[in-house]
Amino acid sequence: MQKRTSEQPPRITAATMKFLRDLKQNNNRAWFDANRQRYEAARAEFIAVVDALLAGLAHLDPRLLELEPADCIFRINRDTRFSRSPEPYKIHFGAFITDRGRKVDRAGYYFHLQPGGCMVAGGLYMPPAPELRAVRHAILDNAAGLRQVIGKRGFVAAFGRELPGAKLKTAPREVPKDHPDVDLLRLKSFEVYRDLPDRALLAPDLIETVMQYFEAMHPYVAWLNNTLDRFLKK
């Protein structure tokens, strides 16, 4: 993890937000190359913020001490091979923090920086079939444990009373339609999120704000990963 010499917490500046707005209007390689110094400065700010978030999360999960920001930050280049859009760059910065980096099907913490679309999120987004079966197995085994986690006052205050992920129209094939936990078993995705206004990204207490949401979702992320560790072994 990077070492910062300043005692001031890192923050996002208006220059970074302007770079992303300008990139949206000029999403081509010629413009990007001409503005590479602006990109590098914006990326450096984002790296510093992610580094601070890693340090904060390491108090909740010491395994994250082994990670560097590069293990968590997504490339700004888009993969256009299978896309209808020819635009070569994403118009945001994003970082996904798990105990094994970003390239795994694990629950984790996500930070998204985009003018007009900033957010914090976490959980397990659209998991592949084995991971989805594991979570449903855990719900069938002990739904009360999950309900206790998502019913905590801090979690509800941050993310609401219902999990917002995509759902089946009816119960899974192997589950009775009148199962008492069918609301949870219908879920296909197990993420939570909270939109942030741009002013929150420019505020000096950005790290504190994001960490409040990460701390609120931490028991949920831990429950999901404990579930994967337990049921994927079977």
C-alpha positions as CSV (number, residue, x, y, z in Angstrom):
1,M,0.0,0.0,0.0
2,Q,1.3,3.4,-0.9
3,K,2.6,5.7,1.8
4,R,1.4,9.3,1.9
5,T,3.5,12.0,3.3
6,S,0.7,14.5,3.9
7,E,-1.6,14.2,6.9
8,Q,-4.5,15.6,4.8
9,P,-6.9,12.9,3.5
10,P,-6.8,12.6,-0.2
11,R,-9.7,14.1,-2.2
12,I,-11.1,14.5,-5.7
13,T,-10.7,18.0,-7.2
14,A,-12.8,19.9,-9.7
15,A,-10.0,19.3,-12.3
16,T,-10.6,15.6,-12.2
17,M,-14.4,16.0,-12.5
18,K,-13.8,18.4,-15.5
19,F,-11.5,15.9,-17.2
20,L,-14.2,13.2,-17.0
21,R,-16.8,15.6,-18.3
22,D,-14.6,16.6,-21.2
23,L,-13.8,12.9,-21.9
24,K,-17.5,12.2,-22.3
25,Q,-17.7,14.9,-24.9
26,N,-14.4,13.9,-26.7
27,N,-14.2,10.1,-26.4
28,N,-11.6,9.4,-29.0
29,R,-7.9,8.5,-28.9
30,A,-6.6,11.7,-30.5
31,W,-8.2,13.8,-27.8
32,F,-7.1,11.4,-25.0
33,D,-3.5,11.4,-26.2
34,A,-3.5,15.2,-26.3
35,N,-4.9,15.3,-22.7
36,R,-2.9,12.5,-21.3
37,Q,-1.3,14.7,-18.6
38,R,-4.8,15.6,-17.4
39,Y,-5.7,11.9,-17.3
40,E,-2.6,11.0,-15.3
41,A,-3.3,13.7,-12.8
42,A,-6.9,12.6,-12.4
43,R,-5.9,9.0,-12.1
44,A,-3.3,9.8,-9.4
45,E,-6.1,11.4,-7.4
46,F,-8.3,8.4,-7.7
47,I,-5.4,6.1,-6.8
48,A,-4.8,8.1,-3.6
49,V,-8.4,7.9,-2.7
50,V,-8.6,4.1,-3.3
51,D,-5.4,3.7,-1.2
52,A,-7.0,5.5,1.7
53,L,-10.1,3.4,1.4
54,L,-8.0,0.2,1.4
55,A,-6.4,1.5,4.7
56,G,-9.8,2.1,6.2
57,L,-11.2,-1.2,5.1
58,A,-8.1,-3.1,6.4
59,H,-9.4,-2.2,9.9
60,L,-12.4,-4.3,9.1
61,D,-10.6,-7.0,7.1
62,P,-6.9,-7.3,7.7
63,R,-6.4,-9.3,4.5
64,L,-6.9,-6.1,2.5
65,L,-3.5,-4.9,3.8
66,E,-2.0,-7.2,1.1
67,L,-3.7,-5.3,-1.7
68,E,-2.4,-2.3,-3.7
69,P,-4.7,0.2,-5.5
70,A,-3.7,-1.4,-8.8
71,D,-5.3,-4.7,-7.6
72,C,-8.6,-2.9,-7.4
73,I,-8.8,-0.2,-10.0
74,F,-10.4,-0.9,-13.4
75,R,-8.6,0.2,-16.6
76,I,-10.1,3.2,-18.3
77,N,-9.9,1.5,-21.7
78,R,-13.0,-0.1,-22.9
79,D,-13.1,-3.5,-24.5
80,T,-14.8,-2.7,-27.8
81,R,-14.5,-6.1,-29.4
82,F,-18.0,-7.2,-28.6
83,S,-19.6,-3.7,-28.1
84,R,-21.9,-1.8,-30.4
85,S,-20.2,1.4,-29.1
86,P,-16.9,2.4,-30.7
87,E,-15.9,4.7,-27.9
88,P,-12.5,3.6,-26.6
89,Y,-12.7,4.9,-23.1
90,K,-14.9,4.6,-20.1
91,I,-16.1,8.0,-18.8
92,H,-15.6,7.1,-15.1
93,F,-13.1,5.7,-12.7
94,G,-14.0,2.6,-10.8
95,A,-12.5,0.4,-8.1
96,F,-13.7,-3.0,-6.7
97,I,-12.1,-4.1,-3.5
98,T,-12.3,-7.7,-2.3
99,D,-10.0,-9.8,-0.2
100,R,-8.6,-11.2,-3.5
101,G,-8.5,-8.2,-5.8
102,R,-11.0,-7.2,-8.4
103,K,-10.9,-10.1,-10.8
104,V,-12.8,-12.7,-8.7
105,D,-16.4,-13.6,-8.1
106,R,-16.4,-12.4,-4.5
107,A,-18.4,-9.9,-2.6
108,G,-16.6,-6.6,-2.1
109,Y,-16.8,-2.8,-2.0
110,Y,-17.2,-0.7,-5.1
111,F,-16.4,3.0,-5.6
112,H,-17.5,4.8,-8.8
113,L,-16.4,8.3,-9.8
114,Q,-18.4,9.9,-12.6
115,P,-19.8,13.4,-12.8
116,G,-23.5,13.1,-12.3
117,G,-23.3,9.4,-11.5
118,C,-21.0,8.9,-8.5
119,M,-21.9,6.1,-6.1
120,V,-20.7,3.6,-3.5
121,A,-21.8,0.0,-3.8
122,G,-21.0,-3.5,-2.6
123,G,-22.0,-7.1,-2.3
124,L,-22.1,-9.7,-5.0
125,Y,-23.2,-8.5,-8.4
126,M,-24.9,-11.0,-10.8
127,P,-22.8,-14.0,-9.6
128,P,-22.2,-17.0,-11.9
129,A,-24.3,-20.1,-11.3
130,P,-22.0,-21.8,-8.7
131,E,-21.9,-18.7,-6.6
132,L,-25.6,-18.1,-6.9
133,R,-26.4,-21.6,-5.9
134,A,-24.1,-21.2,-2.9
135,V,-25.9,-18.1,-1.7
136,R,-29.3,-19.7,-2.2
137,H,-28.1,-22.8,-0.3
138,A,-27.1,-20.5,2.6
139,I,-30.5,-18.8,2.5
140,L,-32.3,-22.1,2.6
141,D,-30.0,-23.2,5.5
142,N,-30.3,-20.1,7.6
143,A,-32.2,-17.2,6.1
144,A,-32.5,-15.7,9.6
145,G,-28.8,-15.0,9.7
146,L,-29.0,-12.9,6.5
147,R,-32.1,-11.1,7.6
148,Q,-30.4,-10.2,10.8
149,V,-27.5,-8.7,8.8
150,I,-29.7,-6.7,6.4
151,G,-32.1,-5.6,9.2
152,K,-29.5,-3.8,11.2
153,R,-30.2,-0.1,11.8
154,G,-27.1,1.1,10.1
155,F,-27.6,-1.0,7.0
156,V,-31.2,0.0,6.6
157,A,-30.4,3.7,7.0
158,A,-27.7,3.4,4.4
159,F,-29.4,1.1,1.8
160,G,-33.0,0.7,2.6
161,R,-35.1,-2.3,3.8
162,E,-35.1,-4.3,0.6
163,L,-32.2,-5.7,-1.4
164,P,-32.4,-4.0,-4.8
165,G,-30.8,-6.7,-7.0
166,A,-32.4,-8.3,-10.1
167,K,-34.9,-11.0,-9.3
168,L,-36.7,-13.9,-10.9
169,K,-40.3,-13.3,-11.6
170,T,-41.2,-16.3,-9.5
171,A,-39.5,-18.7,-7.1
172,P,-36.4,-20.7,-8.4
173,R,-37.4,-24.1,-9.9
174,E,-36.4,-26.1,-6.8
175,V,-38.2,-23.8,-4.3
176,P,-41.9,-23.8,-3.5
177,K,-43.6,-20.6,-4.5
178,D,-45.0,-20.2,-0.9
179,H,-41.6,-20.6,0.7
180,P,-41.3,-18.1,3.6
181,D,-38.0,-16.7,2.3
182,V,-39.0,-16.6,-1.4
183,D,-38.3,-12.9,-1.5
184,L,-34.6,-13.6,-0.9
185,L,-34.5,-16.8,-2.9
186,R,-35.8,-15.0,-6.0
187,L,-32.7,-12.7,-6.1
188,K,-30.2,-13.2,-8.9
189,S,-27.9,-10.4,-7.7
190,F,-26.9,-9.3,-4.2
191,E,-25.6,-5.8,-4.5
192,V,-26.5,-2.7,-2.6
193,Y,-25.6,0.9,-3.6
194,R,-26.0,4.5,-2.7
195,D,-25.8,7.4,-5.1
196,L,-23.6,10.3,-4.1
197,P,-23.9,13.9,-5.3
198,D,-20.9,15.4,-7.0
199,R,-20.4,17.8,-4.1
200,A,-19.7,14.9,-1.8
201,L,-16.9,13.8,-4.1
202,L,-15.3,17.2,-3.9
203,A,-15.7,17.6,-0.1
204,P,-12.7,17.2,2.2
205,D,-14.4,14.5,4.1
206,L,-14.9,12.2,1.1
207,I,-13.0,9.3,2.6
208,E,-15.1,9.5,5.8
209,T,-18.3,9.6,3.8
210,V,-17.4,6.6,1.7
211,M,-16.1,4.6,4.7
212,Q,-19.4,5.2,6.5
213,Y,-21.2,3.3,3.7
214,F,-18.5,0.6,3.5
215,E,-18.7,0.0,7.2
216,A,-22.5,-0.3,7.0
217,M,-22.3,-2.9,4.3
218,H,-19.3,-4.8,5.8
219,P,-21.4,-7.4,7.7
220,Y,-23.3,-8.1,4.5
221,V,-20.1,-8.5,2.4
222,A,-18.7,-10.7,5.1
223,W,-21.8,-12.9,5.2
224,L,-21.7,-13.3,1.4
225,N,-18.0,-14.3,1.3
226,N,-18.4,-16.6,4.3
227,T,-21.2,-18.2,2.4
228,L,-19.1,-18.7,-0.7
229,D,-16.2,-20.1,1.3
230,R,-18.6,-22.5,3.1
231,F,-20.9,-23.8,0.3
232,L,-18.6,-23.7,-2.7
233,K,-16.4,-26.4,-1.1
234,K,-19.3,-28.9,-1.2
